[in-house]
Amino acid sequence: MCIVYSTLITRCAPEQRFCACLWKHFHMKVERLFLSCFGWRELKMERNLTMTDSKSHDLRAQENRVMAVDEWLDRWKEGKTGFHQDQVHKLADMGHTIVGVDVSEIAIKEFFTDQNLPYTEEPVPAIAGAKAFKSSDGKISLYKCNLYDFCSSIAGKFDGIWDRGSLVAINPSDRQRYATLIVSLMTKDCRYLLDTLLYNPSLYKGPPFYVPDDAVANLFGQMCNIQMLESVDALTERQKAWGIDYFTEKVHLLTLTS
């Protein structure tokens, strides 16, 4: 069973509630988009649309790729976390309560160590074998469990979702299950910010995985309105080392149709 790496669920305080799925260290440009979607900061977005947006590739190149739980855990044990970015999120500092879900206890404890935050550890009665790690100030709670064991009965529904590094990390065969879960966590006015990646999947097996616009539409189109906010050329030497010749990062805003 696939575990989505480092998915965070975030709650606003005191007047708003929202959920965010993201890696615990955020891409700062996407962070600005996310905050602006909720009216916290004026949106000043440079639209750098790339010529690679029109490229289409065969999804079958990755459809059988399975990233086992132990592979994710081994990456943390071995320190192979190139997907683990340096920029630290500011949402908790803005007064929001952060609730995260991660399969790796190492990742969770590293988060608190990096942030110099004292924390407590306790079992989660609703999820067998799960643990909750909570900061002493109560602003951050991180659950060590299978994402698919997490549900609205544990944390409620939310008014905002930020997905950076989750949909592109899960096994392609689990995407519909993931989409169903995310939609189940959305309130009727929820705003879901989704980050996807484009490249030639025949040249790199992933993760992160290739997720084109039509895949987003197939997963969420019947339930959500989908607006593309930004598309940028994100190719660096790291991606070139994978053997790919282009790497596009796209940001979509999804809202429920009813």
TIRO-851152 format. One line per field, with one value per residue (C-alpha): x, y, z; residue in one letter; residue number from 1. Coordinates in nm, 2 decimals. Example, Ala and Ser with C-alpha at 12.3 -4.5 7.8 and 13.67 -1.06 7.14 Angstrom:
X: [1.23:1.37]
Y: [-0.45:-0.11]
Z: [0.78:0.71]
rest: [a:s]
nr: [1:2]
This chain:
X: [0.00:0.14:0.21:0.21:0.53:0.51:0.15:0.05:-0.30:-0.33:-0.60:-0.65:-0.72:-0.95:-1.20:-1.10:-1.04:-0.85:-0.64:-0.31:-0.14:0.22:0.58:0.68:0.93:0.76:0.85:0.83:0.68:0.40:0.36:0.29:0.02:-0.13:-0.15:-0.29:-0.56:-0.69:-0.65:-0.36:-0.13:-0.18:-0.11:0.19:0.24:0.48:0.32:0.61:0.42:0.66:0.65:0.67:0.31:0.18:0.39:0.20:0.35:0.23:0.12:0.18:0.55:0.50:0.17:0.32:0.59:0.54:0.73:0.71:0.68:1.02:1.18:1.05:1.17:1.51:1.55:1.51:1.74:2.01:1.96:1.86:1.60:1.67:1.30:1.33:1.36:1.53:1.27:1.07:0.69:0.56:0.20:0.24:0.41:0.10:-0.11:-0.24:-0.24:-0.05:-0.16:0.07:0.07:0.39:0.49:0.84:0.90:1.25:1.10:0.86:1.13:1.37:1.10:1.08:1.46:1.50:1.25:1.39:1.04:0.98:0.71:0.52:0.44:0.11:-0.09:-0.38:-0.67:-0.86:-0.57:-0.40:-0.02:-0.03:0.14:0.08:0.37:0.26:0.45:0.43:0.25:-0.02:0.03:0.17:0.06:0.22:0.07:0.29:0.05:-0.07:-0.23:-0.53:-0.61:-0.65:-1.00:-1.24:-1.35:-1.01:-0.94:-1.27:-1.31:-1.12:-1.15:-0.82:-0.58:-0.22:-0.07:0.29:0.47:0.19:0.00:0.33:0.48:0.21:0.21:0.02:-0.21:-0.32:-0.41:-0.79:-0.79:-0.58:-0.82:-1.12:-0.96:-0.87:-1.21:-1.36:-1.16:-1.29:-1.57:-1.80:-1.60:-1.26:-0.98:-0.73:-0.39:-0.23:0.13:0.21:0.51:0.56:0.85:0.91:0.82:0.99:1.32:1.27:1.07:0.99:0.91:0.83:0.59:0.47:0.11:-0.03:-0.33:-0.56:-0.47:-0.57:-0.90:-0.97:-0.91:-1.09:-1.29:-1.62:-1.60:-1.40:-1.35:-0.99:-0.80:-0.43:-0.26:0.10:0.34:0.71:1.03:1.17:1.46:1.78:2.10:1.93:1.66:1.91:2.09:1.78:1.82:1.53:1.54:1.26:1.08:0.77:0.60:0.24:0.00:-0.37:-0.65:-0.94:-1.28:-1.58:-1.85:-2.13]
Y: [0.00:0.34:0.60:0.96:1.12:1.41:1.52:1.81:1.90:2.25:2.43:2.81:2.98:3.12:3.22:2.99:2.61:2.48:2.18:2.18:1.89:1.97:1.88:2.02:2.26:2.47:2.60:2.97:3.08:2.84:2.95:3.30:3.17:2.97:3.26:3.49:3.24:3.30:3.67:3.68:3.84:4.03:3.80:3.93:3.63:3.63:3.41:3.23:2.99:2.74:2.60:2.25:2.27:2.13:1.82:1.49:1.16:0.81:0.76:0.39:0.45:0.49:0.32:0.01:0.19:0.11:0.29:0.06:0.20:0.06:0.25:0.58:0.48:0.38:0.71:0.88:0.63:0.69:1.06:1.05:1.32:1.54:1.62:1.76:2.14:2.40:2.67:2.63:2.71:3.01:2.90:2.81:3.14:3.31:3.15:2.84:2.50:2.24:1.88:1.65:1.29:1.11:0.74:0.82:0.88:0.99:1.27:1.38:1.39:1.57:1.84:1.92:1.91:2.14:2.38:2.35:2.27:2.06:1.80:1.52:1.17:0.98:0.70:0.76:0.55:0.57:0.44:0.11:0.16:0.53:0.80:1.17:1.41:1.74:2.06:2.19:2.51:2.29:2.46:2.15:1.79:1.53:1.19:0.89:0.66:0.55:0.85:0.64:0.57:0.94:1.08:1.36:1.18:1.24:1.60:1.73:1.89:2.20:2.52:2.50:2.24:2.28:1.98:2.01:1.69:1.45:1.37:1.36:1.12:0.85:0.55:0.62:0.32:0.49:0.83:0.78:0.66:0.97:1.20:1.05:1.10:1.46:1.55:1.39:1.64:1.95:2.17:2.31:2.63:2.47:2.60:2.33:2.44:2.15:2.14:1.90:1.82:1.77:1.59:1.29:0.98:0.75:0.90:0.88:0.63:0.86:0.97:1.24:1.13:1.29:1.43:1.60:1.83:1.56:1.33:1.61:1.65:1.27:1.26:1.57:1.71:1.56:1.70:2.02:2.33:2.34:2.66:2.67:2.95:2.92:2.71:2.76:2.61:2.43:2.24:2.24:2.03:1.78:1.70:1.70:1.42:1.21:1.22:1.45:1.75:1.96:1.99:2.21:2.28:2.38:2.51:2.45:2.59:2.35:2.42:2.19:2.22:2.20]
Z: [0.00:-0.10:0.17:0.05:0.17:0.41:0.36:0.60:0.70:0.83:1.03:1.06:1.38:1.51:1.24:0.95:0.92:0.63:0.52:0.34:0.18:0.11:0.20:0.53:0.36:0.09:-0.24:-0.16:-0.49:-0.45:-0.09:-0.21:-0.44:-0.16:0.08:-0.19:-0.27:0.09:0.07:0.31:0.07:-0.26:-0.55:-0.75:-0.99:-1.28:-1.55:-1.71:-1.93:-2.09:-2.44:-2.30:-2.17:-2.50:-2.49:-2.44:-2.32:-2.27:-1.90:-1.94:-1.91:-1.53:-1.46:-1.31:-1.10:-0.74:-0.46:-0.16:0.19:0.28:0.00:0.15:0.49:0.36:0.19:0.53:0.70:0.44:0.42:0.05:0.07:-0.23:-0.24:0.11:0.05:0.27:0.29:0.61:0.61:0.79:0.84:1.21:1.27:1.13:1.40:1.21:1.36:1.15:1.14:0.93:0.82:0.74:0.72:0.85:1.22:1.13:0.91:1.18:1.45:1.22:1.16:1.53:1.56:1.26:1.41:1.76:1.89:2.20:2.15:2.31:2.17:2.21:2.05:1.82:1.94:1.61:1.40:1.50:1.55:1.47:1.68:1.72:1.77:1.91:1.97:2.32:2.21:2.04:1.70:1.52:1.54:1.31:1.27:1.19:1.00:0.66:0.49:0.38:0.75:0.80:0.75:0.84:1.15:1.29:1.18:1.03:0.69:0.58:0.39:0.21:0.08:-0.05:-0.22:-0.31:-0.34:-0.26:-0.58:-0.77:-0.51:-0.47:-0.69:-1.02:-0.94:-0.61:-0.76:-0.76:-0.40:-0.31:-0.50:-0.33:0.01:-0.06:-0.18:0.14:0.34:0.16:0.28:0.02:0.00:0.01:-0.21:-0.31:-0.45:-0.64:-0.77:-1.06:-1.27:-1.64:-1.81:-2.04:-1.82:-2.06:-1.96:-1.58:-1.38:-1.08:-0.82:-0.85:-1.12:-1.44:-1.38:-1.69:-1.70:-1.84:-1.55:-1.31:-1.50:-1.49:-1.12:-1.01:-1.31:-1.21:-0.86:-0.90:-1.10:-1.21:-1.28:-1.39:-1.20:-1.31:-1.52:-1.49:-1.62:-1.31:-1.48:-1.27:-1.28:-1.04:-1.29:-1.58:-1.39:-1.42:-1.80:-1.88:-2.10:-1.96:-1.63:-1.59:-1.26:-1.27:-1.00:-1.02:-0.80:-0.75:-0.59:-0.55:-0.82:-0.56]
rest: [m:c:i:v:y:s:t:l:i:t:r:c:a:p:e:q:r:f:c:a:c:l:w:k:h:f:h:m:k:v:e:r:l:f:l:s:c:f:g:w:r:e:l:k:m:e:r:n:l:t:m:t:d:s:k:s:h:d:l:r:a:q:e:n:r:v:m:a:v:d:e:w:l:d:r:w:k:e:g:k:t:g:f:h:q:d:q:v:h:k:l:a:d:m:g:h:t:i:v:g:v:d:v:s:e:i:a:i:k:e:f:f:t:d:q:n:l:p:y:t:e:e:p:v:p:a:i:a:g:a:k:a:f:k:s:s:d:g:k:i:s:l:y:k:c:n:l:y:d:f:c:s:s:i:a:g:k:f:d:g:i:w:d:r:g:s:l:v:a:i:n:p:s:d:r:q:r:y:a:t:l:i:v:s:l:m:t:k:d:c:r:y:l:l:d:t:l:l:y:n:p:s:l:y:k:g:p:p:f:y:v:p:d:d:a:v:a:n:l:f:g:q:m:c:n:i:q:m:l:e:s:v:d:a:l:t:e:r:q:k:a:w:g:i:d:y:f:t:e:k:v:h:l:l:t:l:t:s]
nr: [1:2:3:4:5:6:7:8:9:10:11:12:13:14:15:16:17:18:19:20:21:22:23:24:25:26:27:28:29:30:31:32:33:34:35:36:37:38:39:40:41:42:43:44:45:46:47:48:49:50:51:52:53:54:55:56:57:58:59:60:61:62:63:64:65:66:67:68:69:70:71:72:73:74:75:76:77:78:79:80:81:82:83:84:85:86:87:88:89:90:91:92:93:94:95:96:97:98:99:100:101:102:103:104:105:106:107:108:109:110:111:112:113:114:115:116:117:118:119:120:121:122:123:124:125:126:127:128:129:130:131:132:133:134:135:136:137:138:139:140:141:142:143:144:145:146:147:148:149:150:151:152:153:154:155:156:157:158:159:160:161:162:163:164:165:166:167:168:169:170:171:172:173:174:175:176:177:178:179:180:181:182:183:184:185:186:187:188:189:190:191:192:193:194:195:196:197:198:199:200:201:202:203:204:205:206:207:208:209:210:211:212:213:214:215:216:217:218:219:220:221:222:223:224:225:226:227:228:229:230:231:232:233:234:235:236:237:238:239:240:241:242:243:244:245:246:247:248:249:250:251:252:253:254:255:256:257:258]
